């Protein structure tokens, strides 16, 4: 896919369902679907024994009832964690899903996804490789592939080398010549910038440089509307209700 053949919707649910369900869980994906979202964004990293799982932080403390580093826990250990109770009692007992669990749900419900490759320290290359291998395997017959994104150029490069046809986006908190150079080198179709850096002029510059724009995390309706008016292609949001009319 090139930036000229863009198949993604204007609004994407952040970490599955924003703040409406525990992030990066199957419950979150169900919630995003229930709110009418056609596309979800989520974070993927590797367990100690190289199982692809959904988790944002390197440490499980914030979103579970346990302590520890993902890179030091195997999948059997991670399976025992409750990653729902921190959000609300309603979601108590929600487990950490594998990437395969989520992809099956997405495909069964005709959804699209933005997979953020979120490697643990010193696991950039292997995480990028294994995510790309998994996407190649599970989306072999799909018309629209997932968008792979990462702050890690090394992880994106590994994904690129493994499966160059899967579209990529470079995540950034600023946009300058160095970011452009990395994104061009990795044949990215999009730049995924923090919305706070975006101006109308910058959006025009990024488009002129040949990239689509998927910005995060926009929760204010007026700001989201402004960004769309300026030409922003995709808005990633936690506010599934407030921004729904902008889809």
The 8 nearest C-alpha neighbors of each residue, nearest first, counted from 0:
[[1, 166, 4, 2, 164, 5, 165, 188],
 [0, 2, 3, 4, 188, 5, 166, 187],
 [1, 3, 188, 4, 5, 211, 210, 0],
 [4, 2, 1, 5, 0, 211, 188, 209],
 [5, 3, 1, 2, 0, 6, 7, 188],
 [4, 6, 2, 3, 7, 1, 0, 211],
 [7, 5, 4, 8, 143, 0, 144, 2],
 [6, 8, 5, 9, 111, 38, 233, 143],
 [9, 7, 10, 233, 6, 38, 11, 246],
 [10, 8, 233, 246, 232, 234, 7, 11],
 [9, 11, 234, 246, 8, 233, 235, 12],
 [10, 12, 235, 38, 39, 234, 13, 236],
 [11, 13, 39, 15, 16, 236, 235, 40],
 [12, 14, 17, 40, 236, 15, 237, 235],
 [15, 13, 41, 40, 23, 22, 17, 16],
 [16, 14, 28, 27, 39, 13, 12, 31],
 [17, 15, 31, 27, 12, 19, 30, 20],
 [237, 16, 18, 13, 19, 14, 12, 15],
 [17, 19, 20, 237, 16, 21, 22, 238],
 [18, 20, 16, 17, 21, 30, 27, 237],
 [21, 19, 27, 18, 16, 22, 26, 30],
 [22, 20, 83, 86, 27, 24, 23, 82],
 [21, 23, 14, 24, 27, 20, 15, 17],
 [22, 24, 14, 53, 41, 15, 54, 27],
 [25, 23, 27, 26, 22, 96, 95, 21],
 [24, 26, 28, 27, 29, 101, 96, 23],
 [27, 25, 29, 24, 28, 30, 20, 21],
 [28, 26, 15, 16, 30, 20, 24, 25],
 [27, 29, 15, 31, 25, 30, 26, 32],
 [30, 28, 32, 26, 27, 31, 33, 25],
 [29, 31, 33, 27, 32, 28, 16, 26],
 [32, 30, 16, 28, 34, 33, 29, 36],
 [31, 33, 29, 35, 36, 30, 34, 28],
 [34, 32, 30, 35, 31, 29, 36, 28],
 [35, 33, 31, 32, 36, 30, 239, 240],
 [34, 36, 32, 33, 37, 31, 243, 239],
 [37, 35, 32, 31, 38, 34, 12, 11],
 [36, 38, 110, 111, 35, 32, 39, 8],
 [39, 37, 111, 112, 11, 36, 110, 12],
 [38, 40, 12, 112, 15, 11, 113, 13],
 [39, 41, 113, 14, 13, 112, 15, 114],
 [40, 42, 14, 114, 23, 115, 15, 113],
 [43, 41, 115, 55, 53, 54, 117, 114],
 [44, 42, 53, 116, 117, 52, 54, 115],
 [43, 45, 118, 117, 52, 51, 53, 54],
 [46, 44, 51, 49, 50, 52, 126, 47],
 [45, 47, 49, 50, 73, 48, 70, 69],
 [46, 48, 73, 70, 72, 71, 49, 45],
 [47, 49, 73, 46, 50, 74, 45, 72],
 [50, 48, 46, 45, 47, 51, 73, 74],
 [49, 51, 46, 45, 48, 52, 74, 97],
 [52, 50, 45, 98, 44, 97, 49, 43],
 [53, 51, 97, 98, 43, 44, 96, 45],
 [52, 54, 43, 42, 23, 96, 97, 44],
 [55, 53, 42, 43, 56, 23, 52, 44],
 [56, 54, 42, 57, 117, 53, 43, 23],
 [55, 57, 58, 54, 59, 61, 69, 117],
 [56, 58, 69, 119, 68, 59, 55, 70],
 [57, 59, 68, 56, 60, 67, 69, 66],
 [60, 58, 63, 67, 61, 66, 62, 68],
 [59, 61, 66, 63, 58, 62, 65, 67],
 [62, 60, 59, 63, 58, 85, 56, 64],
 [61, 63, 82, 60, 59, 85, 64, 83],
 [64, 62, 82, 81, 65, 60, 59, 61],
 [63, 65, 81, 80, 60, 82, 66, 62],
 [64, 66, 63, 60, 59, 80, 67, 81],
 [67, 65, 60, 59, 64, 58, 68, 63],
 [68, 66, 58, 59, 69, 60, 65, 71],
 [67, 69, 58, 71, 70, 57, 59, 72],
 [68, 70, 72, 71, 57, 46, 58, 59],
 [69, 71, 47, 68, 46, 72, 119, 45],
 [72, 70, 68, 69, 47, 73, 67, 46],
 [73, 71, 69, 47, 70, 76, 46, 77],
 [74, 72, 47, 48, 46, 76, 75, 77],
 [73, 75, 77, 76, 46, 78, 50, 72],
 [76, 74, 78, 73, 77, 79, 72, 48],
 [77, 75, 74, 78, 73, 79, 72, 80],
 [76, 78, 74, 79, 80, 75, 73, 72],
 [79, 77, 75, 76, 80, 74, 95, 94],
 [78, 80, 77, 76, 81, 75, 94, 95],
 [81, 79, 77, 78, 82, 94, 63, 65],
 [80, 82, 92, 63, 94, 93, 83, 64],
 [83, 81, 63, 62, 93, 94, 84, 80],
 [84, 82, 90, 93, 91, 21, 85, 86],
 [83, 85, 91, 87, 86, 88, 90, 82],
 [86, 84, 83, 87, 62, 63, 82, 64],
 [85, 87, 84, 21, 83, 20, 90, 88],
 [88, 86, 84, 89, 90, 85, 83, 91],
 [87, 89, 91, 84, 90, 86, 83, 85],
 [90, 88, 87, 91, 84, 83, 86, 92],
 [89, 91, 83, 88, 84, 87, 93, 92],
 [92, 90, 84, 83, 88, 93, 89, 81],
 [91, 93, 81, 83, 94, 90, 84, 82],
 [92, 94, 83, 82, 81, 91, 90, 95],
 [95, 93, 81, 82, 96, 92, 80, 78],
 [94, 96, 78, 24, 82, 53, 97, 77],
 [97, 95, 52, 53, 100, 24, 94, 25],
 [96, 98, 52, 100, 99, 51, 53, 101],
 [97, 99, 101, 52, 100, 51, 102, 53],
 [98, 100, 102, 97, 101, 103, 51, 96],
 [101, 99, 97, 103, 98, 102, 96, 104],
 [100, 102, 104, 98, 103, 99, 105, 25],
 [101, 103, 105, 99, 104, 100, 106, 98],
 [102, 104, 106, 101, 100, 105, 107, 99],
 [105, 103, 101, 107, 102, 106, 108, 100],
 [106, 104, 110, 102, 108, 103, 107, 109],
 [105, 107, 109, 103, 108, 104, 102, 110],
 [106, 108, 104, 105, 109, 103, 110, 102],
 [107, 109, 105, 106, 110, 104, 32, 103],
 [110, 108, 106, 107, 105, 111, 37, 104],
 [109, 111, 105, 37, 108, 38, 106, 112],
 [112, 110, 38, 37, 145, 39, 105, 109],
 [113, 111, 39, 38, 145, 40, 114, 146],
 [112, 114, 40, 146, 145, 147, 39, 115],
 [115, 113, 147, 41, 40, 42, 112, 146],
 [114, 116, 148, 42, 149, 117, 147, 41],
 [115, 117, 149, 43, 118, 148, 42, 114],
 [116, 118, 44, 43, 42, 115, 149, 119],
 [119, 117, 44, 123, 122, 126, 116, 120],
 [118, 120, 122, 57, 70, 121, 44, 117],
 [121, 119, 122, 118, 123, 57, 70, 117],
 [122, 120, 123, 119, 118, 124, 125, 70],
 [123, 121, 119, 120, 118, 125, 124, 126],
 [122, 124, 154, 118, 126, 121, 125, 153],
 [125, 123, 154, 127, 157, 126, 122, 153],
 [124, 126, 128, 127, 122, 123, 129, 157],
 [127, 125, 129, 123, 128, 124, 118, 122],
 [128, 126, 154, 158, 157, 124, 130, 125],
 [129, 127, 158, 125, 157, 131, 126, 130],
 [128, 130, 132, 126, 131, 127, 125, 133],
 [129, 131, 133, 127, 132, 128, 126, 134],
 [130, 132, 158, 134, 128, 129, 133, 162],
 [133, 131, 129, 135, 130, 134, 128, 136],
 [132, 134, 136, 130, 135, 131, 129, 137],
 [135, 133, 131, 137, 136, 132, 138, 130],
 [136, 134, 132, 133, 138, 139, 137, 131],
 [135, 137, 133, 134, 139, 138, 132, 131],
 [138, 136, 134, 139, 135, 133, 102, 140],
 [137, 139, 141, 140, 134, 135, 136, 144],
 [138, 140, 136, 135, 137, 141, 134, 144],
 [139, 141, 138, 142, 137, 143, 136, 144],
 [142, 140, 138, 143, 139, 144, 137, 106],
 [141, 143, 144, 140, 138, 139, 6, 145],
 [144, 142, 141, 145, 6, 111, 138, 0],
 [143, 145, 165, 141, 146, 138, 142, 166],
 [146, 144, 112, 113, 147, 111, 114, 143],
 [145, 147, 113, 166, 167, 114, 148, 144],
 [148, 146, 167, 114, 113, 115, 168, 145],
 [149, 147, 168, 115, 169, 167, 116, 114],
 [150, 148, 116, 151, 170, 115, 169, 155],
 [149, 151, 170, 169, 171, 152, 148, 117],
 [152, 150, 149, 154, 153, 155, 123, 117],
 [151, 153, 155, 154, 156, 150, 149, 181],
 [152, 154, 156, 151, 155, 124, 123, 157],
 [155, 153, 127, 123, 124, 157, 151, 156],
 [156, 154, 158, 152, 157, 153, 127, 159],
 [155, 157, 159, 153, 158, 154, 152, 185],
 [156, 158, 127, 154, 160, 128, 159, 155],
 [159, 157, 127, 128, 155, 161, 131, 156],
 [160, 158, 163, 156, 162, 157, 161, 155],
 [159, 161, 157, 158, 162, 163, 156, 128],
 [160, 162, 158, 159, 128, 157, 131, 163],
 [161, 163, 159, 164, 160, 131, 158, 165],
 [162, 164, 159, 165, 160, 161, 158, 166],
 [165, 163, 162, 166, 0, 159, 144, 167],
 [164, 166, 163, 162, 144, 167, 146, 145],
 [167, 165, 146, 0, 164, 147, 188, 187],
 [166, 168, 147, 187, 148, 146, 188, 165],
 [169, 167, 189, 148, 187, 190, 188, 147],
 [168, 170, 190, 148, 149, 191, 182, 150],
 [171, 169, 191, 150, 149, 192, 190, 148],
 [170, 172, 192, 173, 191, 150, 169, 193],
 [171, 173, 193, 192, 174, 196, 170, 195],
 [174, 172, 171, 196, 175, 192, 193, 178],
 [175, 173, 178, 171, 172, 176, 179, 192],
 [174, 176, 178, 177, 179, 173, 180, 205],
 [175, 177, 179, 178, 180, 174, 181, 182],
 [176, 178, 180, 179, 175, 181, 174, 182],
 [179, 177, 181, 180, 175, 176, 174, 182],
 [178, 180, 176, 182, 177, 181, 183, 175],
 [181, 179, 177, 183, 178, 182, 176, 184],
 [180, 182, 184, 178, 183, 179, 185, 177],
 [181, 183, 179, 187, 185, 184, 180, 169],
 [184, 182, 186, 180, 185, 181, 179, 187],
 [185, 183, 181, 182, 186, 180, 187, 179],
 [184, 186, 182, 183, 187, 156, 181, 159],
 [187, 185, 183, 184, 182, 188, 167, 159],
 [188, 186, 167, 168, 182, 185, 189, 183],
 [187, 189, 2, 210, 1, 167, 168, 166],
 [190, 188, 211, 168, 210, 187, 212, 191],
 [189, 191, 169, 212, 168, 192, 170, 210],
 [190, 192, 170, 213, 214, 169, 212, 171],
 [193, 191, 171, 214, 172, 170, 194, 190],
 [192, 194, 215, 172, 195, 214, 196, 171],
 [195, 193, 214, 197, 196, 215, 192, 216],
 [194, 196, 193, 197, 192, 198, 172, 215],
 [197, 195, 194, 193, 173, 198, 172, 192],
 [198, 196, 194, 195, 201, 202, 199, 193],
 [197, 199, 201, 200, 202, 196, 229, 226],
 [198, 200, 202, 229, 201, 203, 197, 226],
 [199, 201, 203, 198, 202, 204, 197, 229],
 [202, 200, 204, 198, 203, 199, 197, 205],
 [203, 201, 205, 199, 204, 200, 206, 198],
 [202, 204, 206, 200, 201, 205, 207, 199],
 [205, 203, 201, 207, 202, 206, 208, 200],
 [206, 204, 208, 202, 207, 203, 210, 201],
 [207, 205, 210, 209, 203, 208, 204, 211],
 [206, 208, 204, 209, 205, 203, 210, 202],
 [207, 209, 205, 206, 210, 204, 179, 203],
 [210, 208, 206, 207, 205, 211, 2, 188],
 [211, 209, 189, 206, 188, 205, 208, 2],
 [210, 212, 189, 2, 206, 232, 190, 188],
 [211, 213, 190, 232, 189, 231, 191, 214],
 [214, 212, 233, 191, 234, 232, 190, 211],
 [213, 215, 192, 191, 234, 194, 193, 235],
 [216, 214, 235, 193, 217, 194, 234, 192],
 [215, 217, 236, 235, 218, 214, 194, 193],
 [218, 216, 236, 215, 219, 223, 235, 234],
 [219, 217, 238, 236, 237, 220, 216, 223],
 [218, 220, 222, 221, 217, 223, 242, 241],
 [221, 219, 223, 222, 242, 224, 218, 241],
 [222, 220, 224, 223, 219, 225, 226, 218],
 [221, 223, 225, 219, 224, 220, 226, 217],
 [222, 224, 220, 226, 225, 221, 217, 219],
 [223, 225, 221, 227, 222, 226, 220, 228],
 [226, 224, 222, 228, 223, 227, 221, 229],
 [227, 225, 229, 223, 228, 231, 224, 222],
 [226, 228, 231, 230, 224, 229, 225, 223],
 [227, 229, 225, 230, 226, 224, 231, 223],
 [228, 230, 226, 227, 199, 231, 225, 202],
 [231, 229, 227, 228, 232, 226, 202, 203],
 [230, 232, 227, 226, 212, 233, 229, 202],
 [233, 231, 212, 9, 213, 230, 211, 234],
 [234, 232, 213, 9, 10, 231, 212, 214],
 [233, 235, 10, 214, 213, 9, 11, 215],
 [234, 236, 11, 215, 216, 13, 12, 10],
 [235, 237, 217, 216, 13, 238, 12, 218],
 [17, 236, 238, 13, 18, 239, 218, 12],
 [239, 237, 241, 236, 218, 240, 242, 17],
 [238, 240, 243, 241, 237, 242, 34, 12],
 [241, 239, 243, 238, 242, 34, 244, 237],
 [240, 242, 238, 243, 239, 220, 244, 218],
 [241, 243, 244, 240, 245, 220, 239, 238],
 [244, 242, 240, 245, 246, 241, 239, 10],
 [243, 245, 246, 242, 241, 240, 220, 239],
 [246, 244, 243, 242, 224, 10, 9, 223],
 [245, 10, 9, 244, 243, 8, 242, 36]]
